[in-house]
Amino acid sequence: MINIKLKDGSIKEIADESSIYDLANSISKNLAKVAVVGEVNGTLVDLTYKLKNNDEVNILTYDDEKAVEVIRHSTSHVMAQAVKRIYKDSKLAIGPAINNGFYYDFDIENSLSNEDLDKIEAEMNKIIDENLSFERIDISRDEAIKLMEEKGETYKVELIKDLPEAEKISLYKQGDYIDLCRGPHIPSTKYIKAFKLLSVAGAYWRGNEKNKMLQRVYGVAFSSKKELEVHLHNLEEAKKRDHRKLGKELKLFTFAEEGPGFPFMLPKGVILKNTLIDFWRKLHYEDGYVEIETPIMLNKKLWETSGHWYHYRENMYTSTIDEEEFALKPMNCPGGMLVYKSESHSYRDFPMRVGELGRVHRHELSGALHGLMRVRAFTQDDAHIFMLPDQIKSEIKGVINLIDKVYSKFGFKYNLELSTRPEDSMGSDEEWELAESSLKGALDELNLEYKINEGDGAFYGPKIDFHLEDSIGRTWQCGTIQLDFQLPQRFELEYVGSDGEKHRPIVIHRVVFGSIERFIGILIEHFAGKFPTWLSPVQVKILPISNKFNSYSEKIKDKLSSECIRVEIDQKDEKIGYKIREARNERVPYIIIIGEKEEAENNISLRSRSNGDEGTLNLEDLIERINNEVKNKAL
């Protein structure tokens, strides 16, 4: 008999040579039915894994995200098996699990279409019905190479040859299909409950454009049909909310061949952007920030000092001025350091909260460009806080509260991640210990839940990332708080302490929106273009029933404009039904309809986006209502 330590800390005695499945069965037959994969001493393993004395075991079921990830990986193997059955001469590349699903890269002569995906999906369902067991096979490196060569799987042979030297190579077999894989996998194909193939895309072998272009088939998989249905519904909803489509329809921004990746903000888009900036400035002024502006282009020497020339050069745009190399700034930080150095400082000056809405340029690959979400020029709402060591925690808490104020105004939920020291970090153990304990302490004192990402911090300091959740459940990484001990050293920043000696300040880098353009893209999709009144580029649209009511409509417009309400009149010679439909398509919060009755009674007929037809009312009442919504930033 051997002793096994379970997740709850209890000890379970079972027979020697027992598997994880045997353990699950001994605990509860129901647990054995829903067990998907095991975790032994922190490592995921198959349910057939043989346990040893004193192993710590966690049995994962369909409810566990790690188990669902294994299901997704196993589904990619089933898809590859189906492809091999249909397209005998196809060759396999790689097929990992990804967020919500999986993909597999294939070398197939004919181009796959949507009809082909239907065929593959049908064959996958047959394989699932066959209830094929996933069997792990450990063989020597030479045997694995020979096996894959016999099968003509040249990509697998290349992968095996590139693996580090090991005594054994693991393969997985289900029925007539065998694949190179470290595992683990589900016990059998019947464990796959809900999946859907979505699309085909091109993908270079190993991501290298010099290699052959393969066909990548994407799919999604979930632990239940209900979850799959919700996800597919959200995908359809996401298509309707695509910010590129809505941005064009709402005349917010555009792109031109002459500037790929460089957005052109149109008049309504500029109103939206400036409204966000005004909101940002007001909150930062209230929180004691000052605002600076630094040059968009600075010389090579600066970027060498900051380290960007050596670590970020391929993403920078450069030019030669007076026989000296310059670069457009990809980040605002180095310029902010020069502003700090422009005068001397005392410990009494701290904390110094310095904001900058800086225009930055980054050379993104053309294939990575995506509307406003990934561009080559954008406005970053940076701020740098210069402070003393004993001010770190209070300043971090202040930034967290500021970011919370911003996100709550848009109805965003968010979760937090704390990323700790990476392997290639700079700085002393003492600095990192102080930085990490300060970030943790701030989060704990605010009673905030957070996930720790071990080793995922920046090379110069740990960070807190804010992941927003939008109205259809997608997450977006926006706000970041980073502690930095390195730039103050690189730029030799100093202050005179209470002891009369010179010291280095500590710096917080932080963004709230991140890229304002990207944040606009997120807002478009979050609200599906139906911005709250305070954000809407046009808050009121006036629709005269005919041209003879244009004069009265102009008076109403003048009154609204005098109250700083953004208003337009539709004076097209069209029927009122057409005008209403057009205004609704523009997602305007309020529509005023003017006809003979309204002019005679000196009032308005109102339609609102939230309530529909609201009948006749006084213009002053609407002005008060809009002003209250704007003042309170109502959603």
C-alpha positions in Angstrom: 0.0 0.0 0.0 1.1 3.6 -0.6 0.0 7.0 0.9 -1.3 9.7 -1.4 -1.8 13.3 -0.3 -5.0 14.8 -1.7 -5.8 18.5 -2.6 -7.6 19.1 0.7 -4.5 17.9 2.6 -6.0 14.5 3.6 -4.0 11.3 3.2 -5.5 8.4 1.2 -4.1 4.9 1.3 -4.4 2.9 -1.9 -2.8 -0.2 -3.5 0.6 0.0 -5.0 0.7 0.5 -8.8 -2.7 2.3 -8.6 -3.5 4.9 -11.4 -5.1 8.3 -10.9 -8.3 6.8 -12.2 -8.1 4.0 -9.6 -7.6 6.7 -6.9 -10.7 8.7 -8.2 -12.8 5.5 -8.3 -11.8 4.7 -4.7 -12.9 8.1 -3.6 -16.2 8.2 -5.5 -17.6 6.5 -8.6 -19.1 9.9 -9.6 -15.7 11.5 -9.4 -14.2 8.8 -11.6 -17.0 9.5 -14.2 -16.1 13.2 -14.4 -12.3 12.9 -13.9 -10.5 14.2 -17.0 -6.8 14.4 -16.1 -4.6 14.4 -13.0 -2.1 16.7 -11.4 0.8 15.0 -9.6 3.2 17.1 -7.6 2.2 20.1 -9.7 2.5 18.4 -13.1 -0.4 17.4 -15.4 -0.5 13.7 -16.2 -2.9 11.1 -17.8 -5.4 9.3 -15.6 -3.5 6.1 -16.4 -0.4 7.5 -14.6 0.9 5.1 -11.9 1.1 6.7 -8.5 4.1 6.5 -6.1 4.2 6.8 -2.3 3.7 10.3 -1.0 2.6 11.8 -4.3 0.5 14.9 -4.0 -2.5 14.5 -6.3 -5.2 16.7 -7.6 -8.0 15.1 -9.8 -9.2 17.6 -12.3 -12.8 17.4 -13.8 -14.7 19.2 -16.6 -15.1 22.2 -14.3 -11.4 22.9 -14.1 -9.8 25.2 -16.8 -6.7 23.1 -16.9 -8.7 20.0 -17.7 -10.6 21.9 -20.4 -7.3 22.9 -21.9 -6.3 19.2 -22.1 -9.7 18.4 -23.8 -8.9 21.1 -26.4 -5.4 19.7 -27.1 -6.9 16.2 -27.4 -9.6 17.6 -29.8 -6.7 19.0 -32.0 -5.4 15.4 -32.2 -8.9 14.1 -33.2 -9.1 16.8 -35.9 -5.6 15.8 -37.2 -6.8 12.1 -37.3 -9.9 13.1 -39.3 -7.8 15.1 -41.7 -5.4 12.2 -42.2 -8.4 9.9 -42.9 -9.9 12.3 -45.5 -6.6 13.6 -47.1 -4.3 10.6 -47.1 -1.2 12.6 -48.4 -1.5 15.4 -45.9 1.4 16.0 -43.5 1.1 17.1 -39.9 2.9 20.0 -38.3 1.8 21.2 -34.8 -1.5 21.3 -33.0 -1.7 23.1 -29.6 -4.5 24.2 -27.4 -5.1 27.9 -27.4 -7.5 30.3 -25.6 -11.0 28.8 -26.0 -9.9 26.2 -28.5 -7.1 24.7 -30.6 -5.6 24.7 -34.0 -3.5 22.3 -36.2 -1.2 23.2 -39.1 -1.3 20.9 -42.1 0.6 20.6 -45.4 -2.2 19.7 -47.8 -2.1 20.2 -51.6 -5.7 21.4 -52.1 -6.9 24.6 -50.3 -9.4 23.9 -47.6 -12.9 25.5 -47.8 -15.8 25.8 -45.4 -17.3 22.7 -47.1 -14.1 20.8 -46.2 -14.4 22.0 -42.6 -17.9 20.4 -42.5 -16.4 17.1 -43.8 -13.6 17.2 -41.2 -16.1 17.9 -38.5 -18.3 15.0 -39.5 -15.3 12.7 -39.5 -14.3 14.0 -36.0 -17.8 13.1 -34.7 -17.3 9.5 -36.1 -14.0 9.3 -34.2 -15.5 10.5 -31.0 -18.3 7.9 -31.4 -15.6 5.2 -31.8 -14.5 5.9 -28.3 -10.8 5.5 -29.1 -8.4 5.4 -26.1 -5.5 7.8 -26.0 -2.5 5.6 -25.3 0.9 7.0 -24.4 4.0 5.3 -26.0 7.5 6.1 -24.8 10.2 5.1 -27.3 13.8 6.0 -28.1 14.6 9.0 -30.2 15.9 6.9 -33.1 12.7 4.8 -33.0 10.6 7.9 -33.1 12.5 9.3 -36.1 12.2 6.0 -37.9 8.5 5.7 -37.3 7.8 9.3 -38.5 10.0 8.8 -41.5 8.0 5.7 -42.5 4.8 7.6 -42.2 6.3 10.5 -44.3 5.8 13.0 -41.5 8.8 15.2 -42.4 7.7 18.0 -40.1 7.5 15.6 -37.1 11.0 14.3 -37.9 12.3 17.8 -37.9 10.7 18.5 -34.5 12.1 15.3 -33.0 15.6 16.1 -34.2 15.3 19.6 -32.6 14.2 18.2 -29.2 16.9 18.2 -26.4 18.6 14.9 -25.9 16.4 12.5 -23.9 16.2 8.8 -23.2 12.6 8.6 -24.4 10.3 10.4 -26.8 6.6 10.4 -26.0 4.0 9.6 -28.6 0.2 9.3 -28.3 -2.0 6.9 -30.2 -5.7 6.8 -30.7 -6.9 4.1 -33.1 -5.0 4.2 -36.4 -3.5 7.7 -35.6 -0.2 8.4 -33.8 1.4 11.7 -33.0 4.4 13.2 -31.4 3.2 14.8 -28.1 4.3 15.2 -24.5 0.7 15.0 -23.3 -1.3 14.6 -21.2 -4.5 13.6 -22.9 -8.1 12.7 -22.0 -8.7 8.9 -21.5 -10.7 8.5 -24.8 -12.3 10.4 -27.6 -15.8 10.2 -26.0 -14.6 12.7 -23.4 -15.0 15.4 -26.1 -18.4 16.9 -25.5 -18.7 20.1 -27.6 -16.5 21.5 -30.4 -16.7 23.5 -33.6 -14.3 24.1 -36.4 -14.3 27.8 -37.3 -11.8 28.9 -40.0 -8.7 28.2 -42.1 -5.7 30.6 -42.3 -2.3 30.5 -43.7 0.7 29.9 -41.4 4.4 29.6 -42.2 6.1 26.6 -40.8 7.6 27.6 -37.5 6.5 31.2 -38.1 9.3 31.8 -40.6 8.2 33.5 -43.8 11.1 31.7 -45.6 9.5 28.4 -44.9 6.5 26.8 -46.6 3.0 28.2 -46.1 0.8 25.6 -44.3 -3.0 25.6 -43.7 -4.0 26.3 -40.1 -7.4 25.0 -39.1 -8.9 26.7 -36.0 -11.6 25.3 -33.7 -13.1 25.8 -30.3 -14.0 23.2 -27.7 -15.8 23.4 -24.3 -16.8 21.1 -21.6 -20.5 21.4 -22.4 -22.7 22.2 -25.4 -24.2 25.1 -23.5 -20.8 26.8 -23.1 -20.1 26.2 -26.8 -23.4 27.8 -27.8 -22.7 30.8 -25.6 -19.3 31.2 -27.2 -20.6 30.9 -30.7 -23.3 33.4 -29.9 -20.6 35.8 -28.6 -18.5 35.3 -31.7 -21.4 36.3 -33.9 -22.0 39.3 -31.5 -18.3 40.2 -31.8 -18.7 40.3 -35.7 -21.5 42.8 -35.3 -19.5 44.8 -32.9 -16.3 44.8 -35.0 -14.8 48.3 -34.4 -13.4 48.4 -37.9 -17.0 48.0 -39.4 -18.7 50.3 -36.8 -15.8 52.9 -37.0 -16.5 53.3 -40.7 -20.3 53.4 -40.3 -20.1 55.9 -37.5 -17.5 58.0 -39.3 -15.0 57.8 -36.4 -11.8 56.8 -38.2 -10.4 55.5 -41.4 -7.2 54.2 -42.9 -5.5 55.0 -46.2 -3.1 53.1 -48.5 -0.6 56.0 -48.1 -0.3 55.2 -44.3 -0.8 51.5 -43.5 -1.2 51.2 -39.7 -1.5 54.9 -39.2 -5.1 55.8 -38.3 -6.9 58.9 -39.6 -9.2 60.2 -36.9 -12.3 61.8 -38.5 -14.2 64.7 -36.9 -16.5 62.5 -34.8 -13.6 60.3 -33.8 -11.6 63.4 -32.6 -14.6 64.4 -30.5 -14.6 61.0 -28.9 -10.9 61.0 -28.3 -10.9 64.6 -26.9 -13.8 63.7 -24.6 -11.7 60.8 -23.2 -8.7 63.1 -22.9 -10.7 65.8 -21.1 -11.9 63.1 -18.6 -8.4 61.9 -18.2 -7.0 65.4 -17.5 -9.7 66.2 -15.0 -9.1 63.1 -12.9 -5.3 63.6 -13.0 -5.5 67.2 -12.0 -7.7 66.2 -9.1 -5.1 63.6 -8.1 -2.2 66.0 -8.1 -0.6 65.3 -11.5 1.1 67.8 -13.7 1.2 67.4 -17.4 4.3 67.6 -19.7 5.0 67.2 -23.4 8.2 65.8 -24.7 9.6 65.8 -28.3 8.4 63.1 -30.7 11.9 62.6 -32.1 15.2 62.3 -30.1 18.7 61.3 -30.9 20.3 57.9 -30.8 22.3 58.7 -27.7 19.1 59.0 -25.6 17.9 55.6 -26.8 21.3 54.0 -26.1 21.1 55.4 -22.5 17.5 54.0 -22.1 18.4 50.7 -23.6 15.8 50.8 -26.3 18.5 51.0 -29.0 19.7 47.6 -28.0 16.5 46.0 -27.0 13.8 47.6 -29.2 15.6 48.9 -32.3 13.7 46.7 -34.8 10.4 48.4 -33.7 11.7 52.0 -34.1 11.5 54.4 -37.0 14.8 56.3 -37.5 16.1 59.2 -39.5 19.3 61.2 -40.0 19.5 64.8 -39.0 22.7 66.8 -39.3 24.6 63.6 -39.9 23.3 62.2 -36.6 20.8 59.3 -36.1 17.5 60.1 -34.5 14.4 58.0 -33.8 10.7 58.6 -33.4 9.9 57.7 -29.8 8.3 54.3 -29.3 7.8 55.2 -25.6 7.5 58.4 -23.6 9.7 57.3 -20.6 13.1 58.5 -21.7 11.8 62.0 -22.5 10.2 62.0 -19.0 13.5 61.2 -17.4 15.1 64.2 -19.2 12.3 66.5 -17.9 13.1 65.3 -14.4 16.8 66.0 -15.0 16.1 69.6 -16.2 16.2 70.8 -12.6 17.4 69.7 -9.2 15.1 68.0 -6.7 14.8 67.6 -3.0 13.1 64.8 -1.1 10.4 67.4 -0.2 9.3 67.5 -3.9 8.1 63.9 -3.7 6.0 62.3 -4.8 6.1 63.9 -8.2 3.2 62.8 -10.4 4.0 63.6 -14.0 1.6 62.8 -16.9 2.0 62.9 -20.6 -0.4 62.2 -23.5 2.5 61.3 -25.8 2.4 60.4 -29.5 4.5 57.3 -30.0 5.4 55.2 -33.1 6.2 51.5 -33.3 7.0 49.5 -36.4 4.5 46.7 -36.3 4.6 43.9 -38.9 1.9 44.4 -41.6 0.4 41.1 -40.8 -0.1 42.1 -37.1 -2.0 45.3 -37.9 -5.7 45.2 -36.9 -7.8 48.3 -37.0 -7.2 50.5 -33.9 -6.2 47.5 -31.8 -2.7 47.3 -33.4 -1.4 50.4 -35.1 1.9 52.0 -35.8 1.2 55.4 -34.3 -0.9 56.1 -31.2 -1.3 58.3 -28.1 -0.2 56.7 -24.9 -1.5 58.1 -21.6 1.7 57.7 -19.7 2.5 59.0 -16.3 5.7 58.7 -14.2 5.7 59.0 -10.5 9.0 59.9 -8.9 9.1 59.0 -5.2 10.9 57.8 -2.0 11.1 54.1 -1.0 8.6 54.6 1.8 6.0 56.2 -0.6 5.8 53.2 -3.0 2.9 51.4 -1.4 0.7 54.6 -1.0 1.4 55.7 -4.5 0.6 52.2 -5.9 -2.7 52.3 -4.0 -3.4 55.8 -5.4 -2.8 54.6 -9.0 -5.1 51.6 -8.5 -7.9 53.8 -7.2 -7.4 56.2 -10.1 -7.6 53.3 -12.6 -10.7 52.0 -10.9 -12.4 55.4 -11.2 -11.8 55.4 -14.9 -12.9 51.8 -15.7 -16.0 52.0 -13.5 -17.3 54.9 -15.7 -17.4 52.6 -18.7 -19.0 49.7 -16.8 -15.9 47.5 -17.1 -15.2 44.7 -14.7 -11.5 43.8 -14.4 -9.1 41.3 -12.9 -5.6 41.9 -11.7 -2.3 40.1 -12.3 0.9 40.7 -10.4 4.0 39.7 -12.5 7.2 39.0 -10.6 10.9 38.9 -11.2 12.0 37.3 -14.5 15.2 35.4 -15.1 16.8 38.1 -17.1 16.2 40.9 -14.6 18.4 43.8 -13.7 18.9 45.1 -10.1 19.6 43.7 -6.7 17.7 41.1 -4.7 16.9 43.9 -2.1 15.4 46.1 -4.8 13.2 43.4 -6.2 12.1 42.3 -2.7 11.1 45.8 -1.8 9.3 46.3 -5.2 7.3 43.0 -5.1 6.4 43.3 -1.4 5.2 46.9 -2.0 2.9 45.8 -4.9 1.6 42.8 -3.0 1.0 45.0 0.1 -0.9 47.6 -1.8 -3.2 45.0 -3.4 -3.7 43.2 0.0 -4.5 46.4 1.9 -7.1 47.3 -0.8 -8.6 43.7 -0.4 -8.3 43.1 -4.1 -8.1 39.6 -5.6 -5.1 39.0 -7.9 -3.3 36.3 -9.7 0.5 36.0 -9.5 2.4 35.5 -12.8 5.7 34.1 -11.6 8.7 35.4 -13.6 6.6 37.5 -16.0 7.6 41.0 -14.8 9.6 43.4 -16.9 13.4 43.1 -16.8 13.5 46.4 -14.8 10.8 45.7 -12.2 7.5 43.9 -11.3 4.2 45.1 -12.6 0.4 44.9 -12.0 -1.7 44.4 -15.1 -5.4 45.2 -15.4 -7.5 42.9 -17.6 -10.8 44.4 -18.6 -13.9 42.3 -19.3 -16.2 43.8 -21.9 -20.0 43.3 -22.3 -19.6 40.0 -24.1 -17.0 38.5 -21.8 -13.8 39.2 -23.7 -10.8 40.4 -21.8 -8.4 43.2 -22.8 -5.1 44.1 -21.2 -5.1 47.9 -20.8 -3.9 49.5 -17.5 -0.4 48.7 -16.2 1.6 49.8 -13.1 5.3 49.0 -13.3 8.0 49.7 -10.7 11.3 50.7 -12.1 14.7 51.0 -10.4 16.7 50.8 -13.6 15.9 54.0 -15.6 16.7 56.2 -12.7 20.2 54.6 -12.6 20.7 54.7 -16.4 19.8 58.4 -16.5 21.6 59.1 -13.2 18.5 60.7 -11.7 19.1 62.3 -8.3 17.5 64.1 -5.4 18.9 65.5 -2.2 17.6 63.5 0.8 16.9 64.7 4.3 20.5 63.7 5.2 21.8 66.2 2.7 23.2 63.4 0.5 22.3 62.6 -3.1 20.0 59.6 -3.7 18.2 57.9 -6.6 14.4 58.2 -6.8 12.2 55.2 -7.5 9.9 55.5 -10.5 6.4 54.1 -11.2 5.5 53.8 -14.9 1.7 53.6 -15.4 -1.0 53.8 -18.1 -4.7 53.8 -17.7 -6.1 53.7 -21.2 -2.8 52.3 -22.6 -3.2 53.4 -26.2 -6.1 55.9 -26.4 -6.8 54.7 -30.0 -6.9 51.1 -28.9 -9.1 52.0 -26.0 -11.5 53.7 -28.4 -11.6 50.4 -30.4 -12.4 48.5 -27.2 -15.2 51.0 -26.3 -16.7 50.8 -29.8 -17.0 47.0 -29.4 -18.0 47.1 -25.7 -20.9 49.5 -26.4 -21.6 48.2 -29.9 -21.3 51.8 -31.0 -24.0 52.9 -28.6 -21.9 55.2 -26.5 -23.3 56.7 -23.3 -24.5 60.3 -23.8 -21.4 61.9 -22.3 -19.2 60.1 -24.8 -21.4 60.3 -27.9 -19.9 62.4 -30.7 -23.5 63.5 -31.5 -25.8 63.6 -28.5 -28.9 64.9 -30.2 -30.1 64.6 -33.8 -32.9 67.0 -34.9 -35.2 65.8 -37.7 -37.6 68.3 -39.2 -40.5 66.5 -40.9 -40.1 68.9 -43.9 -38.0 71.9 -44.9 -40.6 74.4 -43.7 -39.6 73.5 -40.1 -35.9 74.1 -40.6 -36.0 77.5 -39.1 -37.6 76.3 -35.8 -35.1 73.3 -35.8 -32.2 75.8 -36.1 -33.5 77.6 -33.0 -33.5 74.4 -31.1 -30.1 73.5 -32.3 -28.7 77.0 -31.2 -30.2 76.5 -27.8 -28.7 73.0 -27.4 -25.3 74.2 -28.7 -25.3 77.1 -26.2 -25.6 74.4 -23.4 -22.5 72.6 -24.9 -24.7 69.8 -26.1 -23.4 68.2 -29.4 -26.2 68.4 -31.9 -26.8 68.0 -35.6 -29.8 68.7 -37.9 -30.8 66.3 -40.7 -32.1 68.7 -43.4 -32.1 66.1 -46.2 -35.3 66.2 -48.3 -36.3 62.7 -47.2 -39.3 61.1 -45.5 -39.2 61.2 -41.7 -39.2 57.4 -41.4 -36.0 57.3 -43.5 -34.4 60.0 -41.3 -35.3 58.2 -38.1 -33.8 54.9 -39.3 -30.6 56.7 -40.3 -30.3 58.4 -36.9 -30.9 55.1 -35.2 -28.2 53.5 -37.3 -25.9 56.3 -36.1 -26.6 55.2 -32.5 -27.5 58.8 -31.5 -28.8 58.8 -27.8 -31.6 61.4 -28.5 -33.7 62.1 -31.6 -35.9 65.3 -31.7 -38.7 65.3 -34.3 -40.0 68.7 -35.3 -43.3 69.2 -37.1 -46.3 71.6 -37.2 -47.5 70.6 -33.7 -44.1 71.0 -32.1 -43.5 74.4 -33.7 -47.0 75.7 -32.7 -46.7 74.5 -29.1 -43.0 75.6 -28.8 -41.8 72.1 -27.6 -40.3 68.9 -29.1 -41.2 65.3 -29.8 -38.5 63.0 -28.4 -37.2 59.5 -29.2 -34.5 58.1 -27.0 -32.2 55.2 -27.7 -33.1 53.6 -24.4 -36.9 54.2 -24.2 -38.0 54.6 -27.8 -40.8 57.1 -28.5 -41.2 59.4 -25.4 -43.8 61.8 -26.8 -43.9 65.5 -26.4 -41.8 67.4 -23.8 -40.2 70.8 -23.1 -36.7 71.4 -24.5 -35.5 72.6 -21.1 -36.3 69.2 -19.5 -34.2 67.4 -22.2 -31.3 69.9 -21.6 -31.4 69.2 -17.8 -31.6 65.4 -18.5 -28.6 65.4 -20.8 -26.5 67.7 -18.6 -27.1 65.4 -15.6 -26.1 62.4 -17.7 -22.9 64.1 -18.8 -22.1 65.4 -15.3 -22.5 62.0 -13.8 -20.9 60.1 -16.7 -24.1 57.9 -16.7 -24.0 54.7 -18.6 
